[in-house]
Amino acid sequence: MLKINLLPVRKLKKRAKAKKQLFGMLFLFLLALGIIAAAGFWQLQNIKNLNASIARLEKERDSYTPTLKKIAKINKDRKEFNRRS
């Protein structure tokens, strides 16, 4: 007597495999998206730190401006003095 299998085993296996692949691709996509988001966040933090450092250095540079002006005036006076002598 012949046995007829009415359950579509091959179809079920193909669906399970397709489902597994779909979830795997979705996981990889989300993982890549997470890595990109983390890299973006890291870059934003670096930008903020560098901008703060630039602001601090510009403030420090501005604090030296009066001294630099005095040095320039002294050099100018010295050149004038040497020219007259």
MDAnalysis code that builds the backbone (N, CA, C; Angstrom):
import MDAnalysis as mda
import numpy as np

u = mda.Universe.empty(255, n_residues=85, atom_resindex=np.repeat(np.arange(85), 3), trajectory=True)
u.add_TopologyAttr("name", ["N", "CA", "C"] * 85)
u.add_TopologyAttr("resid", np.arange(1, 86))
u.add_TopologyAttr("resname", ["MET", "LEU", "LYS", "ILE", "ASN", "LEU", "LEU", "PRO", "VAL", "ARG", "LYS", "LEU", "LYS", "LYS", "ARG", "ALA", "LYS", "ALA", "LYS", "LYS", "GLN", "LEU", "PHE", "GLY", "MET", "LEU", "PHE", "LEU", "PHE", "LEU", "LEU", "ALA", "LEU", "GLY", "ILE", "ILE", "ALA", "ALA", "ALA", "GLY", "PHE", "TRP", "GLN", "LEU", "GLN", "ASN", "ILE", "LYS", "ASN", "LEU", "ASN", "ALA", "SER", "ILE", "ALA", "ARG", "LEU", "GLU", "LYS", "GLU", "ARG", "ASP", "SER", "TYR", "THR", "PRO", "THR", "LEU", "LYS", "LYS", "ILE", "ALA", "LYS", "ILE", "ASN", "LYS", "ASP", "ARG", "LYS", "GLU", "PHE", "ASN", "ARG", "ARG", "SER"])
u.atoms.positions = np.array([
    [0.839, -1.163, 0.000],
    [0.000, 0.000, 0.000],
    [0.892, 1.236, 0.000],
    [0.472, 2.229, -0.730],
    [1.205, 3.487, -0.839],
    [0.797, 4.429, 0.278],
    [1.822, 5.111, 0.781],
    [1.522, 6.125, 1.784],
    [1.664, 7.500, 1.122],
    [0.702, 8.319, 1.338],
    [0.733, 9.673, 0.792],
    [0.887, 10.639, 1.957],
    [1.946, 11.432, 1.848],
    [2.200, 12.420, 2.878],
    [1.494, 13.716, 2.479],
    [0.512, 14.099, 3.246],
    [-0.251, 15.286, 2.913],
    [0.366, 16.568, 3.470],
    [1.338, 16.447, 4.301],
    [1.985, 17.633, 4.859],
    [3.080, 18.125, 3.906],
    [3.049, 19.373, 3.565],
    [4.063, 19.919, 2.653],
    [5.367, 20.214, 3.414],
    [6.117, 19.173, 3.680],
    [7.327, 19.293, 4.494],
    [8.356, 20.189, 3.818],
    [8.515, 20.015, 2.522],
    [9.508, 20.826, 1.810],
    [9.160, 22.306, 1.864],
    [7.876, 22.601, 1.699],
    [7.442, 24.000, 1.766],
    [7.684, 24.564, 3.162],
    [7.386, 23.777, 4.170],
    [7.592, 24.236, 5.541],
    [9.077, 24.484, 5.816],
    [9.936, 23.597, 5.301],
    [11.377, 23.779, 5.494],
    [11.865, 25.019, 4.749],
    [11.362, 25.239, 3.535],
    [11.753, 26.419, 2.769],
    [11.303, 27.700, 3.468],
    [10.080, 27.684, 3.989],
    [9.577, 28.852, 4.718],
    [10.399, 29.120, 5.971],
    [10.724, 28.075, 6.690],
    [11.525, 28.228, 7.904],
    [12.904, 28.782, 7.557],
    [13.483, 28.264, 6.480],
    [14.803, 28.740, 6.055],
    [14.720, 30.205, 5.620],
    [13.677, 30.555, 4.871],
    [13.504, 31.934, 4.418],
    [13.295, 32.870, 5.610],
    [12.524, 32.402, 6.572],
    [12.262, 33.199, 7.771],
    [13.556, 33.426, 8.550],
    [14.346, 32.367, 8.661],
    [15.617, 32.445, 9.367],
    [16.554, 33.434, 8.666],
    [16.597, 33.371, 7.345],
    [17.447, 34.284, 6.582],
    [16.962, 35.724, 6.709],
    [15.652, 35.891, 6.699],
    [15.085, 37.233, 6.838],
    [15.449, 37.835, 8.193],
    [15.297, 37.057, 9.254],
    [15.655, 37.563, 10.582],
    [17.161, 37.804, 10.701],
    [17.949, 36.959, 10.048],
    [19.402, 37.167, 10.045],
    [19.769, 38.464, 9.353],
    [19.174, 38.739, 8.213],
    [19.436, 39.982, 7.487],
    [18.960, 41.188, 8.286],
    [17.810, 41.071, 8.908],
    [17.286, 42.151, 9.739],
    [18.223, 42.417, 10.908],
    [18.726, 41.362, 11.514],
    [19.670, 41.509, 12.624],
    [20.943, 42.207, 12.151],
    [21.485, 41.788, 11.008],
    [22.693, 42.417, 10.478],
    [22.461, 43.884, 10.135],
    [21.297, 44.172, 9.573],
    [20.955, 45.563, 9.254],
    [20.900, 46.410, 10.516],
    [20.222, 45.905, 11.538],
    [20.120, 46.642, 12.792],
    [21.481, 46.782, 13.473],
    [22.297, 45.757, 13.375],
    [23.644, 45.818, 13.929],
    [24.466, 46.890, 13.216],
    [24.408, 46.920, 11.896],
    [25.131, 47.934, 11.121],
    [24.609, 49.327, 11.461],
    [23.309, 49.448, 11.587],
    [22.706, 50.730, 11.946],
    [23.172, 51.172, 13.331],
    [23.244, 50.242, 14.259],
    [23.725, 50.558, 15.604],
    [25.184, 50.983, 15.597],
    [25.999, 50.317, 14.797],
    [27.418, 50.683, 14.715],
    [27.570, 52.079, 14.121],
    [26.791, 52.367, 13.093],
    [26.846, 53.694, 12.478],
    [26.391, 54.760, 13.474],
    [25.333, 54.473, 14.231],
    [24.846, 55.426, 15.226],
    [25.894, 55.649, 16.315],
    [26.545, 54.595, 16.756],
    [27.588, 54.729, 17.780],
    [28.759, 55.548, 17.257],
    [29.158, 55.311, 16.015],
    [30.257, 56.077, 15.422],
    [29.869, 57.550, 15.288],
    [28.631, 57.808, 14.905],
    [28.145, 59.191, 14.809],
    [28.156, 59.878, 16.162],
    [27.708, 59.185, 17.184],
    [27.706, 59.752, 18.537],
    [29.128, 60.044, 18.982],
    [30.051, 59.121, 18.707],
    [31.455, 59.310, 19.077],
    [32.034, 60.531, 18.362],
    [31.696, 60.696, 17.087],
    [32.185, 61.845, 16.328],
    [31.610, 63.146, 16.881],
    [30.347, 63.146, 17.262],
    [29.749, 64.349, 17.852],
    [30.454, 64.728, 19.155],
    [30.783, 63.730, 19.958],
    [31.500, 64.008, 21.203],
    [32.880, 64.588, 20.913],
    [33.563, 64.052, 19.917],
    [34.870, 64.585, 19.536],
    [34.758, 66.024, 19.059],
    [33.729, 66.312, 18.274],
    [33.522, 67.669, 17.768],
    [33.273, 68.625, 18.922],
    [32.436, 68.227, 19.876],
    [32.159, 69.081, 21.032],
    [33.430, 69.347, 21.832],
    [34.219, 68.293, 22.056],
    [35.467, 68.467, 22.809],
    [36.441, 69.374, 22.078],
    [36.550, 69.199, 20.762],
    [37.460, 70.043, 19.992],
    [36.992, 71.494, 19.964],
    [35.695, 71.722, 19.848],
    [35.174, 73.093, 19.876],
    [35.430, 73.747, 21.228],
    [35.273, 72.985, 22.299],
    [35.553, 73.523, 23.635],
    [37.041, 73.843, 23.767],
    [37.882, 72.987, 23.240],
    [39.322, 73.217, 23.288],
    [39.697, 74.453, 22.476],
    [39.096, 74.621, 21.312],
    [39.354, 75.798, 20.479],
    [38.938, 77.061, 21.215],
    [37.771, 77.043, 21.836],
    [37.295, 78.220, 22.572],
    [38.244, 78.560, 23.720],
    [38.715, 77.529, 24.419],
    [39.629, 77.760, 25.530],
    [40.946, 78.346, 25.038],
    [41.468, 77.804, 23.936],
    [42.731, 78.298, 23.388],
    [42.600, 79.711, 22.831],
    [41.461, 80.022, 22.224],
    [41.248, 81.388, 21.733],
    [41.172, 82.379, 22.893],
    [40.543, 81.965, 23.975],
    [40.470, 82.833, 25.160],
    [41.871, 83.057, 25.725],
    [42.663, 81.996, 25.771],
    [44.037, 82.115, 26.262],
    [44.864, 83.014, 25.329],
    [44.674, 82.861, 24.024],
    [45.378, 83.697, 23.048],
    [44.999, 85.164, 23.236],
    [43.715, 85.419, 23.460],
    [43.266, 86.795, 23.665],
    [43.846, 87.394, 24.940],
    [44.121, 86.549, 25.918],
    [44.713, 87.074, 27.156],
    [46.158, 87.522, 26.930],
    [46.807, 87.004, 25.886],
    [48.184, 87.394, 25.578],
    [48.258, 88.617, 24.673],
    [47.162, 89.086, 24.155],
    [47.161, 90.201, 23.213],
    [47.805, 91.459, 23.788],
    [47.470, 91.890, 25.015],
    [48.130, 93.096, 25.543],
    [49.656, 92.944, 25.640],
    [50.115, 91.783, 26.041],
    [51.555, 91.541, 26.149],
    [52.205, 91.602, 24.763],
    [51.556, 91.024, 23.777],
    [52.086, 91.059, 22.418],
    [52.129, 92.483, 21.873],
    [51.142, 93.274, 22.217],
    [51.139, 94.674, 21.792],
    [52.296, 95.432, 22.438],
    [52.550, 95.159, 23.710],
    [53.677, 95.805, 24.391],
    [54.995, 95.409, 23.742],
    [55.142, 94.133, 23.417],
    [56.365, 93.652, 22.780],
    [56.548, 94.318, 21.416],
    [55.471, 94.433, 20.662],
    [55.543, 95.072, 19.348],
    [55.938, 96.542, 19.495],
    [55.381, 97.220, 20.494],
    [55.714, 98.633, 20.727],
    [57.173, 98.772, 21.126],
    [57.656, 97.893, 21.997],
    [59.054, 97.938, 22.426],
    [59.983, 97.700, 21.233],
    [59.655, 96.728, 20.384],
    [60.464, 96.466, 19.184],
    [60.469, 97.673, 18.251],
    [59.311, 98.292, 18.096],
    [59.213, 99.482, 17.248],
    [60.059, 100.608, 17.816],
    [59.974, 100.823, 19.135],
    [60.771, 101.871, 19.781],
    [62.265, 101.568, 19.664],
    [62.636, 100.312, 19.787],
    [64.051, 99.933, 19.690],
    [64.576, 100.193, 18.275],
    [63.780, 99.830, 17.278],
    [64.191, 100.093, 15.896],
    [64.323, 101.594, 15.653],
    [63.398, 102.367, 16.184],
    [63.444, 103.829, 16.031],
    [64.695, 104.375, 16.731],
    [64.969, 103.859, 17.903],
    [66.152, 104.294, 18.649],
    [67.428, 103.942, 17.880],
    [67.495, 102.702, 17.356],
    [68.676, 102.292, 16.588],
    [68.829, 103.103, 15.296],
    [67.740, 103.507, 14.704],
    [67.793, 104.299, 13.491],
    [68.338, 105.684, 13.787],
    [67.955, 106.237, 14.932],
    [68.411, 107.589, 15.291],
    [69.875, 107.608, 15.747],
    [70.359, 106.488, 16.290],
    [71.716, 106.517, 16.816],
    [72.769, 106.355, 15.754],
])
